[in-house]
Amino acid sequence: MYKTTSRLLAIAAASLALSFGATAANAQANAQTPPPASAGMMHGGPGMHGGHGMHGDFMMGFKKLHDKLNLNAAQEKQWQAALDTMKQNHEAMRKNHEQIKQQFDSMKNQPILDMNALHTAHQKIEQQDAQLHEQTAQAWLTFYNGLNDQQKTTVSSALKERFAKMEQRREKIHERWEQHQKDHNGAGTGAASAPAAQ
């Protein structure tokens, strides 16, 4: 959803690619890049950035982690508060991006796009998203800080494992992209050299 919105903006702003192209690239990078280790859970967890396919996988891993921690009543309350905050903020962000998509849809039939209005709306949503990310981060930090060292070690191990898996996925995507580029360039070279061979 977020990548789609950013892509629409990038296309609309092709002639002004500096600001909008950078925004789209950043959104796509965020969708592929895990948060720093200190903030892994806090931004809604690694899977929250990767799209719907990874989301279910992430939530399953999240439940397994919860079961391993053997939380006491106070910790369980903080876990639920952080989980609720994460879900509410994720939904708020989804609505924010739906709103900017609707704004773009309402303008796209106009011969001249109001790029200033789109840029202003996009900046506003980025600020709101940053606030929502920070609220989620603080909720998870409160939970994490309430754990004992053994529980923190369990969480840390789970996050390191998650980041390793994400790194493997990213490397595979990168390898596929490089192979695609080689195939594409090879096809172009073959086509160009064919007349010379005759």
QUILIN-V543414 format. One line per field, one symbol per residue. psi: psi as a letter, one per 30 degrees, with the letter a starting at -180 (. if undefined). A space follows every 50 residues. Layout:
psi->???
//
This chain:
psi->eeeeeeeeeeeegefhfeeeeeeeeeeeeeffklllefgeffgglefffg leefeeeeeeeeeeeeeffikleeeeeeeeeeeeeeeeeeeeeeeefeee eeeeeffffkejkieeeeeeeeeeeeeeeeeeeeeeeeeeeeeeffllee eeeeeeeeeeeeeeeeeeeeeeeeeeeeeeeeeeeeeeeeeefeeef.
//
